[in-house]
Amino acid sequence: MGQGQPRPAEGAALTDALHSVFGFRSFRPNQEGIVRAVLAGRDAFAVMPTGGGKSLCYQLPAHLLPGTCVVISPLISLMKDQVDAAQATGLRAEFLNSSLDASERSQVSRRLAAGQLDLLYVAPERFALDGFVEALQSVPLCLLAVDEAHCISEWGHDFRPDYLRLSHLVERFPSVPVAAFTATATRRVQADITERLHLRDPHTVRASFDRPNLFYQVIAKDRPDRQILSFLRQRRGDSGIVYRTTRNSVEQTAAALRAAGVDALPYHAGLEPEVRKRHQEAFNRDEVTVIVATIAFGMGIDKSNIRFVVHADLPKNMEAYYQETGRSGRDGEPAHCLLLFGRGDISKIRYFIEQIEDDTERRVAEEKLRQMVQFATVNVCRRRQILAYFGEQLAEDGCAGCDVCSGRVEQVEATREAQIVMSAVVRTGQRFGAAHVVDVVTGADTQKVRDYGHDRVRTYGAGAGKPKRFWRGIIDNLIAQGCLAQADGQFPTLHVTSAGSDVLFGKQPFLVLKQAEPAKKKRKARRQPGEPEVIEAYDHGLFERLRELRRDLAREQNVPPYVVFSDRTLRELARDVPTTPAAMRAVTGVGEVKLERYGQVFIDAIRQHLGGAAADDDAP
């Protein structure tokens, strides 16, 4: 069908399919507009946050339209899980990638040629293989969906050259609509994606980047393995990811957590592929609760019940941080994002930035690092900073969803400390880096201090009562708030800016964030219109019983547990305790195929639980 030609399934048929196939009673924000545009044969471009339901935007049309929807994704490690999840709803789905042997690839190709597939997942590299495009041109297609579309833009944080082949999709398939989806794109990246894919007057959605169910917290890094363990002990049984920068730190942290009794596995590029795959599957299937990973863990995660993400090292930029924290809370329920910030991380990242040969690319990387440091140090709402990075404003004065706004940190004046540091910078000629300035302020007896005569300047030893770590934190804050500037190159010397002069001479105060006691009042996640409610009142004993049943069924079928039912569905079951198929059909996530496949066994478990509870009540 060509662009603009009428498509089927208007009105009630659309919502009927939404409920009967996927088990949802209503669309999430922006979904319906995208689906209707695709059904009308239009191209589409959507920036939707992780957990926003972008897969439904191509899976529902794939169910309703004649022909096959081809989903182009770099997530080879995730494709089987995506196909399992689609098949569990009744869709005819397969994937083609290098993990299949020749006979398996032939079988999928035959099903494609015979028109027996609603969905086909492929990697962008496949478009370079001889005959693949020609094979697609010989079968009816209803949609080409480009997932993780930011990978086609060199301005994106995860550019992949293989995606450039997709620039010819419109030329090779002129009568097939193209829909591009990404969770992280600045407006510059958005424009680049639209241009490179040659999208034709696309229906464009730029959804809010706000994830109301995520709580953002930053604390000073000090013995990170102990801090991580303390954090995890408050969340026993919850699934989560701990990100570390290096392979060695991944192994070290995973070993420390296991030694302390935490069910954790490492994941990094240095492991054998089979080991990485086994560890990822163990996490996806709830066989372990914590994965400790480098960013090699990447985008290959579709697990909906991740309750926390810990960054034990500073991410390189805000896009990476947003995407990695976005792996938590995909089911819409509250999740916690913790960043451990230490100034040592800045110099490590800067070392790699200095290896970049292209001047423009190096300056861009420096600016992105500065923005990341500012996020961690400046006394401004964390959520407001994230949204501002993507060109969006927070509608409220306070978000109640970060440590700054919820009272977990407090703003304290540090004007005198800032003046001590900047005075030391000025009195040493603005020719030295942070380490030497800290030595001067703390009164360190080093050869370098003596050689330059800096033991005789007025600010020598003015901060001797506080540790070096404190003064490095003040310098980080001064840099992040634009009071000190750091030179590029091998010798990052410090100099005072005009804003810093205002603080130095008492014209402006200087504020920093100080960790405070956690607020006693339990935070309630904000919810936007169309967002699912947070399920609080449910039978926790029944929930655990249903979770065990789900795990057993998933193991029998060799699929991740969330393919059977999400945690949200289990909580609704534990809240509503349906004991008939009709009652179970009303629960979110229970479509007709899943009701037929799993309904009776869950109903039996609920009845047994209720019978046991009644027996307990009657006992003397």
N, C-alpha and C positions, 0 to 999 in steps of 0.2 A: 504493500500500500504506500502511496506517495505522500509527500508532505501536504498537510491540510485536508486530506480526504477524511470523510466521516468514519468514526470508529464506533464499535459496539459498546454495550454496557454503560448506558447513561442512567442517572437517577438511582432508583432503588436497587437495581442490579449490582451497582458498584458497592453499596454498603452491605448488601447481602453476601457478596463474595468476601468482603473484608471480614465479616463475622464467621461465615461458614468455613472458609479456608484457613484464616489466620487466627480466628478466635477473638478479634478486637471489635468492640462495640462502636468505636469512633476513631477517626483519624487523629494523629498528632498534628501539631501546627505545621503547615506548609505541605504536608503529604498529599492531601486531596488535590491541590492545585497542580502539583507536579504530575500526579497520575493522570488527571484529566488532560493535561497538555500532551502527554505521551500518547494517550488514547486518541487524541485528535491529530496525531501525526507530526507534532511539533518537536523541534529540538528543545533540550532543557539543560540548564546549568544550575546546580544547587550547592551552596556552601551550607552544610548542616553539621552541627556538632556531633561528636561520637555519642551514640545512644539516642540520636534524634530520629531513628527509623528510616534511614535512607534505603535500606535493602527492600523494604516494602514498596518503594517507589518504582522499582523495576520488576519485582516479583509479582505484584498484583497485575500489572499489564501483561506479564508473561503468561499468567493464568487465563486472562480474559481474551487475549488476541490470538489469531491464527499465526502460526510461524514460531520461530525460536528467538528468544532473547539471548544475545551473546554478552556476557559480562566479562570485561577485560580488567584484570586485577593482578598486581604484583605478588599477591599473597599465596604463593604456591603451598606453603605449609598449612594454610588455613582452608584451602579449597575443599578438601574432603569434608571438614566439619560444616562448611557452608552448604555443600550438597546434601549431607545428611540432614541438616536442619530443613532444607527446602523439601526434601523427600518426605520428611516427617509430617509436613502439612499436606502432602498429596501431589506436589508438583513433580513433574518428570524432569529431573535434573541430573546432569553429569558434569565432569570436568575433563579437560585434556591438558596434561602437563608431563614433565619428565619423570614423574614418580610412577607412571604407568608403563607396563611392558608393551611390547608390540601388539600382542593379541588383544590386550585391554584397549589400546588406542584404536585398533581396527573395529572393535565392537562399538565403541562410542561413535566413531565416524559413521558406521552403518546406521545407527539409530538416528544420527543427525540427518543423514541423507534421506532416510525414510520418513522424516517429519515426526519422529517420535519423542522429541525433546521440547519442553517448555523453556528450559534454561541450560545454557552451556557456559561454564566458567573456563577462561583461558588466560594465560599470561601474555603480556605484550610481545615477548620474544617469539611467540609462535607465528606472529605475522611476518617474521623474516624467513620462515621455512618455505621451501618450494611447494607450491600447490595449495597451501592452506587458504589463502585469500580466494583463489579460484574455486576451491571446494565450498567456501561460504557463499560465493556468488551463485552457486548452483542450487541453493536451497532457499525456501521462503524464510526471511527474517522479519521480526516485528520490531526489534529495537537493538541498538548497540549501546550498552551502558559502560561508560569508562569510570571505574572506581579509582579512588586515590588519585584524582586527576591532577593534583598539584605536582605529581612526578613529571609532568610534561614541561613544566616551567623551570627555566634555569634560575629564576628568582625564588623558586620554592625551596623549602628546607631539605627536600629529599629528592632532588632532580635525578632522573634515571634516563640515560640516553635511549634505551629501548623504547621509551614512550614516544619518541619523536616519529617513529613509524606510524603512529596513529594520526599524524597530520593528514594522511591520505584517506582516512575513513570516508569522509563525505564524497570525495572524488570516486572512490571505488564502489561505494554503496549509496548512490544519490537518492534513491527512493526510500531509504530506511532512516527513521529518526535516530539522532544521537543524543544521549543524555550523559552529562558529566557530573560526577559527585566528588566532593572533598570535604573534609572536616576542618582543614586549616588553610586558609588563603587570605592574604591581605588583598586590598583592592587592586594593587599592581599585579599580583599573581592571578587574580580573577580575570583581569583584562587579557593577560598573556595566554591563559588557558583557552579563553573564548576565541582568540585570534588564531592560535596554533591548531585548534581542532576545526576551525572554519565553521563554527556553529552558525546556523541560519536563523536569525531573529529568535533566539532561544527564549523560552519561558525561564526567567531568571529569579532565583530565590537566594537571598542572603539572610539566612536565619540568624537569630541572636547567637552569639558565642557564649552567652551565659549558661552555665550549668548550675542551676540553683541547688541541686542536691549535693554538690561537692563543697567540702569545707577546706579552705586553704590555710596552711600554717607554716611558718618559718621559725626555726630555732637555731641558735648558735651551735655549730658543730664542735663537739668535745667528746672524744672517745666514741665514735659513731656506732660501733658494734653494741656497746652497752646502751646507747640511746635507742637504737633500733629494737633491741630485746625488750627494753622497758615499754616501748610503744606497742610491741606485739603482744606482750603479756596482758594488756588491757583489751585485746581483741582475739582471744583464744577461739579457734574454730573458724575465724573469718579468712576468706581468701584474699591475697594481696601480692603486690609486686614490690620488690626492693631493687632500685636501680643503682648500680655502681659504674664508675667510668672504665676501670681496667679489669682485665681477666683475673689478675692476681687478687684484687680487692673483692671481686665476686666470689672466688673460691674461699678466701679468708672469712668473709661475712657468712657465707653459707655454712662453712664448717663451725663457726662460732655459734650460729643459731642451732645447728643440729646438736652440738655439745650441750646446749642449754635446754634441749628437749623440744625444740620447734621443728615441725615437719617441713624442712626446706630443701630445695635442690638448686644447683647452679645452672646457669645458661649463658654461654658466650661462644664466640666464633672459633675459639681454640679447641672446643670439644669435638669429638668425632660426630659426623652428621647423624648417625644412628642414636648416639647418646642424647644429642640435642632434641631430636624428635621424641625420644622416649620421655625426657624430662618435661617437654612441653605438653605431651599428651597426658602425663600424670597430673599436671596442674589443671589442664582443661577438664579432666575427668574427676576432679575433686579427690584424687588419691593422695595429693599433698596440698597443703594450704598456702605455702609461700614459695615463690620463685625469686631467686636473686639473680639479676641479669644485667648485662650491658645492653646498650641500645640495639645490639644484634637480635634481641628479643623482638624488636621492631614492631611491625604492624600486624604480625600474624596471630592476633588474639581476638577472639570473638566471644569470650567468656562474659556472661552478663552479670555475674554475682561477685565481681571484684569489689571488695569493701574498702580497700586502701591502696595507695601508691606512695612509697617512700623514695625520695631522691636523697641518697646519702652523699651525693656529690652534685656540684652545680651544673645544670644543663648548659649547653653552649648558647642557646637562644630561646626566645619565648615560644616560637612555633613548636620546637621539640618538647618543651615543658608542657605546653597546652595539650599536645597530642598524647604524650605519655600519661599525664594525669587523667586525661579523658578515657583511658582504658578502665577506669573505675566507675562504678555507679551506672553502668549502661542500662540497668533495669529501672532507673529512675529513683531508686532508694538512696538514702544518705550514704556518702562515702567520704573518706578523709585523705587529704593530700598533704603530706609532710615533706618539707625541704629542710635538710640540714645544711646550713650555710657556714663556710669557713673561708677566710681570705686566701688560704693556700690554694684553693681551687681556681682562683682568678689567674694566678701566675701560671698554673699548669695549662689552662686553656689558652692564655696569651702566648705561651711558648709555641703551641701549634699554629696559632694565627700568624706568628712572625715567620713561619716557614712558607706562607702563601706568597708566591712570586708576583702575582698580579696586584698592582697597587689598589685598584678600585675594589677588587674582591676582598683584599685585606682590610681596607677601611670599613667595608660593609660588615665584615665579621667582628671587627672591633666595636662598631656601634651596637651590634646585636648583643655582644657580651656586656657592654655598658648598660643596656636596657635590662638584661637579666639580673645584673648586680643591683640595679636600682629597684627592681621588683622585690628583691630579698631584703633590702636595707632601708628604703625610704618609708617615712611614717605616713603612708597613704594606703587606703583600702586595697587589699591584694586584688580583689575582683575588679575594682575600678581600673587598675593598671592593666590587667589582662584584656579587658574589653577595649580600653583606649588603644592598646597595641593594634587591635584589629579594626580600629576606626569606629568603635561603638561607645556610646555613653551609658553609664549606669543611671537608671531612672531615679533611684532613691539616694538619700544622703548616706545611709549606712547599709551594708549588705547583710549583716548578721551572719554571714557565711565565711568569715575569715577571722584570724586571730586579732587583727587590728580592730575590727568593728565589734567583736564579741567580748572584748575585755581580757582576752588571753595575753595580750601585751598592752603596755601602757606607754604613752609618750612622756619622755622626761627631757628636761633641758640639759644640754651638754655644751653650752656656749663657752664656758671657761676652758673646758677640755679642748674644744675646737680651736680656741685662741692660742692655747699652749702649742698645739701641733703646728698651726700655720705660722706662729712666731718662729718656731724652730726651722720651718721651711725657709722663711725669709732670711733669718739670721745666718743660715748656712749657704746663702747665695742662690737658692732655688736650683741647685745643681745636683741634688742627690735623690735617691729613691726612698721608698717607704721604710725599708729595713734600717738604713742609716739614720733616718729621722727618728724612728722609734728608739734606736740606741742613744741618741742625743737626749730625747725626752726622758728616758728612764735612767740616764746617768751611767750607761754601760762603759766599762773601762776596756775599750778595744783599741787596737793599734791604729785603725783608720780614724777614730775620733781624736786620738792624741796627735796623729800626723797633721791633721787639718786644724788643730787648735780648737776643736769644737767643744772641748771640755771647759772652755773659758767663756762660751756664749751664755747670755742670761738665762736661757731656757734649759740649759744642761741640768738634767736631774729634776726638772720641775714636776715630772710625773712619776717619780721613783716609787711612790706609794701604791701604784697599780701595775699589774703584770703587762708584759709586752703584748699579749693577746688582746687586752683591752684597748691599747693604743692603736693596734692594727685595725681594730674594729672602728675606731673613730676615723681613721684615715679612709677606710672603705666607705663610710657614711659621707665624709666630706667629698670624695670623688663622685659618689652616686648622686649627691644633691648639688653637684656642680660648683662646689666651693674650692676644690682642688682639681687641677687637670694633670693628667699623666702623659708624658711624652711617648710617642710611638718609638719603635725600634728596640735595639738590644738593651739600651739603658733607659728605663721608664722613670725619668726624673719627675719630680713634683713641682708645680708652681701654683701660686694663689691666683684665682680668677677675680673678676670684679665682684661677683656674688660673695666670694670668700672674703674680700676686703670689707664688705659691709658687716660680716660677722666679726672679723678680726678687730674692727674699730668700734664695735658695740652698736652698730646701727640696726642689726637684725639678730634675733635669737637663733640658736641652733638646737633642733630637737632630734632625738634618736628614739628608737624603740627599745623597750626593756621588757623582758619576759615577766609576766605577772602570773599569779595563781589562776588556774582554770576557773572560768565562771561556774558558779554552782547551779545556776539555772540551765536546764537542758535546752539546747538549741533545737528549734524546730525548723526544718528546711523550708525555704520559700518555695512556693509552687506557682508557676505561670499558668495562664489559661491553656487548657489542653494537656497539661502535664498530668501523669497519673498520680493519684493520691499516695501518700506515704502510709503504709499499712502498719498500724501500731498494735491494735487490740486483736490478738489472735492466740490460739492455743499453741504455745511453744512446744509442748510435748508432742502434739499431733504433727506440728511442722517437722520436728526431728524424725518422727516415724516415717512421714512421707518422703523426707529427704533420703533416708536409708532405702526405701522402696525404689525411689528414682535411681539411686546409684546402682542398685541390683539390676534394674531393667536396662540401664545404660550399658552396664558391663556385659550383659547377655547379648545385647545388640551391637556392641563394639562402637558406641557413639558417646560423645560427651553428655553428661547429665542434663545440661541446659537444652539439648535437642529434644529430650522427653518433655520437660516442662521447666520454665524459668523459676527462680526463687520467688518472684512476684506471684506467679500462679500458685505455687505451693502455699504461700502465706494467705492468699485469698481462700484457698481450699481449707486451710486451718482456721480461718475466720468464719467462713460461711457454712462449713461442714455439710456440703451437699451429699445426700444419700440416694439420689435418683439421677439418671442420665439427664433429665430435663433441667434439674437444678445445677448440675455440673456444667451444662452447656452455657450457662450464664456467667461462668467464671472467665476472666480475661486470659487469653492464650489457649483456650480449649476450642479448637475448630472441630469440624465433623470427623476428619480422619483421625485426629488424636483422641477424640471421644470414643471412636470405634476401637482404636488400638489399645488405649490405656484406661478408658473410663471405668470399666467394671472393676479392675484390680485396685484402683484408687478408691472407688466407692466401698469396696469390701474392707480396705484398710481403715477407712473412716468409720465404718459401722463397727468394726472390731474395737477400735479405740473408744468409741462412744459406749459400747457394751462394757468394756473394761472399766471405764470411768464410772458408769452407773453402778457396777458391782462394788467398786471402791467406796462409793457414796453409801451403799447399803450395808457395808461391813460394820460390825459393832466396834 
